[in-house]
């Protein structure tokens, strides 16, 4: 009886092995594609970081904010300090139904 079980297990192992080998090239191709995608993503990220650090494409002229807008922004900023910072925010003040 043990011999029959061993033979069946061995036959199952032999039948699975070719299928597993057949899948390896596809898995290797997928891994290579993922690696190439990661390398390209890394190159793109490095290029964007170089643009930011190098400051080579920055605008030469500053864009000033109109005086009236600047006054309103500053007024709103100063007014924000007149209210105490709450310990916690009530959820129902932001979402109808209390977020339930």
Residue frames as qw, qx, qy, qz and C-alpha x, y, z in Angstrom:
[[0.000, 0.886, 0.463, 0.000, 0.00, 0.00, 0.00],
 [0.304, -0.789, 0.118, 0.521, 2.87, 2.37, 0.83],
 [0.432, -0.107, 0.608, 0.658, 4.47, 1.53, -2.49],
 [0.219, 0.647, 0.643, 0.346, 1.28, 2.52, -4.36],
 [0.143, -0.944, -0.224, 0.198, 1.04, 5.85, -2.50],
 [0.415, -0.582, 0.349, 0.606, 4.70, 6.57, -3.17],
 [0.403, 0.180, 0.678, 0.588, 4.27, 5.74, -6.85],
 [0.110, 0.822, 0.529, 0.180, 1.23, 8.00, -7.14],
 [0.260, -0.897, -0.019, 0.357, 3.03, 10.85, -5.38],
 [0.454, -0.354, 0.506, 0.643, 6.08, 10.40, -7.59],
 [0.331, 0.445, 0.678, 0.482, 3.93, 10.36, -10.74],
 [0.024, -0.931, -0.363, 0.028, 2.15, 13.52, -9.61],
 [0.377, -0.744, 0.201, 0.514, 5.50, 15.18, -8.97],
 [0.441, -0.066, 0.622, 0.643, 6.77, 14.26, -12.42],
 [0.231, 0.655, 0.629, 0.348, 3.63, 15.56, -14.11],
 [0.145, -0.950, -0.212, 0.179, 3.81, 18.91, -12.31],
 [0.541, -0.488, 0.265, 0.632, 7.49, 19.53, -12.95],
 [0.394, 0.261, 0.516, 0.715, 7.26, 20.23, -16.72],
 [0.039, -0.853, -0.444, -0.270, 4.42, 22.68, -16.13],
 [0.444, -0.825, -0.043, 0.347, 6.49, 24.47, -13.51],
 [0.522, -0.239, 0.392, 0.719, 9.44, 24.70, -15.87],
 [0.270, 0.551, 0.566, 0.550, 7.18, 26.00, -18.62],
 [0.176, -0.927, -0.324, -0.062, 6.09, 28.86, -16.37],
 [0.598, -0.514, 0.021, 0.615, 9.59, 29.98, -15.43],
 [0.378, 0.169, 0.336, 0.846, 10.37, 31.89, -18.66],
 [0.125, -0.746, -0.443, -0.481, 7.09, 33.78, -18.38],
 [0.544, -0.786, -0.214, 0.200, 7.85, 34.65, -14.76],
 [0.589, -0.261, 0.159, 0.748, 11.35, 35.72, -15.76],
 [0.212, 0.448, 0.417, 0.762, 9.92, 37.90, -18.53],
 [0.322, -0.838, -0.379, -0.226, 7.46, 39.47, -16.08],
 [0.623, -0.632, -0.074, 0.456, 10.27, 40.12, -13.61],
 [0.488, 0.016, 0.283, 0.826, 12.39, 41.70, -16.35],
 [0.013, 0.658, 0.442, 0.609, 9.48, 43.90, -17.42],
 [0.473, -0.834, -0.283, 0.026, 8.88, 45.01, -13.84],
 [0.634, -0.421, 0.066, 0.646, 12.57, 45.76, -13.38],
 [0.342, 0.284, 0.369, 0.817, 12.67, 47.79, -16.60],
 [0.192, -0.790, -0.418, -0.405, 9.57, 49.71, -15.50],
 [0.585, -0.741, -0.166, 0.286, 11.14, 50.42, -12.11],
 [0.572, -0.158, 0.192, 0.782, 14.34, 51.64, -13.76],
 [0.146, 0.512, 0.415, 0.738, 12.39, 53.95, -16.08],
 [0.387, -0.836, -0.357, -0.154, 10.36, 55.25, -13.15],
 [0.643, -0.555, -0.042, 0.526, 13.59, 55.90, -11.27],
 [0.438, 0.123, 0.297, 0.839, 15.04, 57.79, -14.24],
 [0.070, -0.706, -0.431, -0.557, 11.90, 59.93, -14.55],
 [0.531, -0.800, -0.258, 0.109, 11.94, 60.73, -10.85],
 [0.624, -0.337, 0.091, 0.699, 15.62, 61.64, -10.96],
 [0.287, 0.386, 0.373, 0.794, 14.99, 63.93, -13.94],
 [0.260, -0.820, -0.365, -0.357, 12.20, 65.79, -12.09],
 [0.633, -0.687, -0.120, 0.335, 14.35, 66.14, -8.99],
 [0.565, -0.042, 0.207, 0.797, 17.23, 67.50, -11.09],
 [0.079, 0.635, 0.381, 0.667, 14.88, 70.11, -12.58],
 [0.452, -0.842, -0.271, -0.120, 13.82, 71.21, -9.11],
 [0.691, -0.527, 0.025, 0.495, 17.31, 71.31, -7.65],
 [0.539, 0.122, 0.303, 0.776, 18.95, 72.92, -10.66],
 [0.078, 0.749, 0.307, -0.582, 16.39, 75.72, -10.84],
 [0.269, -0.136, 0.560, 0.772, 17.08, 75.87, -14.58],
 [0.028, -0.445, -0.707, -0.549, 13.46, 76.16, -15.68],
 [0.150, -0.617, -0.549, 0.544, 12.28, 78.61, -13.02],
 [0.222, 0.885, 0.332, 0.240, 10.55, 81.80, -14.07],
 [0.498, 0.181, -0.150, 0.834, 12.96, 84.70, -14.25],
 [0.174, -0.388, 0.036, -0.904, 10.36, 87.31, -13.31],
 [0.023, 0.212, 0.839, -0.501, 8.44, 87.03, -10.08],
 [0.212, -0.521, -0.607, -0.561, 4.69, 87.25, -10.30],
 [0.013, -0.072, 0.506, -0.859, 3.69, 89.77, -7.66],
 [0.077, -0.565, -0.818, 0.081, 0.36, 89.50, -5.93],
 [0.024, -0.660, -0.245, -0.710, -1.86, 92.53, -6.43],
 [0.035, 0.274, -0.501, 0.820, -1.94, 94.79, -3.35],
 [0.644, -0.234, 0.040, -0.728, -5.64, 94.31, -2.66],
 [0.902, -0.036, -0.412, -0.122, -5.32, 90.51, -2.74],
 [0.520, 0.219, -0.604, 0.563, -2.20, 90.60, -0.57],
 [0.234, -0.311, 0.367, -0.845, -4.03, 92.76, 1.99],
 [0.816, -0.179, -0.108, -0.539, -6.96, 90.33, 2.09],
 [0.833, 0.084, -0.527, 0.148, -4.66, 87.33, 2.48],
 [0.298, 0.254, -0.573, 0.720, -2.72, 88.98, 5.30],
 [0.464, -0.296, 0.193, -0.813, -5.95, 90.10, 7.01],
 [0.899, -0.126, -0.273, -0.319, -7.31, 86.55, 6.90],
 [0.682, 0.181, -0.582, 0.405, -4.01, 85.21, 8.25],
 [0.024, 0.284, -0.491, 0.823, -4.03, 87.64, 11.20],
 [0.656, -0.240, 0.015, -0.715, -7.72, 86.98, 11.89],
 [0.823, -0.008, -0.562, -0.083, -7.01, 83.23, 12.14],
 [0.396, 0.139, -0.669, 0.614, -5.15, 83.89, 15.40],
 [0.351, -0.297, 0.216, -0.862, -8.23, 85.42, 17.08],
 [0.874, -0.183, -0.173, -0.416, -9.87, 82.01, 17.48],
 [0.483, -0.521, 0.692, -0.129, -8.59, 79.45, 19.99],
 [0.421, 0.273, -0.824, -0.263, -7.40, 76.15, 18.61],
 [0.833, -0.275, 0.034, -0.478, -9.95, 73.49, 19.66],
 [0.471, -0.418, 0.773, -0.080, -8.78, 70.40, 21.49],
 [0.347, 0.124, 0.890, 0.269, -10.73, 68.30, 19.00],
 [0.303, 0.096, -0.344, -0.883, -13.00, 68.93, 16.07],
 [0.607, 0.229, 0.605, -0.461, -16.62, 67.83, 16.17],
 [0.288, 0.026, 0.824, 0.487, -17.15, 65.61, 13.18],
 [0.240, 0.664, 0.708, 0.002, -20.74, 66.64, 12.63],
 [0.030, 0.817, 0.020, -0.575, -19.65, 70.20, 11.91],
 [0.033, -0.498, 0.629, 0.596, -17.87, 69.05, 8.76],
 [0.147, -0.025, -0.906, -0.397, -19.96, 66.16, 7.48],
 [0.628, -0.178, -0.066, -0.755, -23.73, 65.94, 7.31],
 [0.915, -0.171, -0.281, -0.231, -24.95, 63.13, 9.50],
 [0.552, -0.710, 0.430, -0.082, -21.77, 63.05, 11.58],
 [0.221, 0.561, -0.781, -0.165, -19.92, 60.80, 9.16],
 [0.545, -0.085, 0.784, -0.286, -22.06, 57.79, 10.01]]
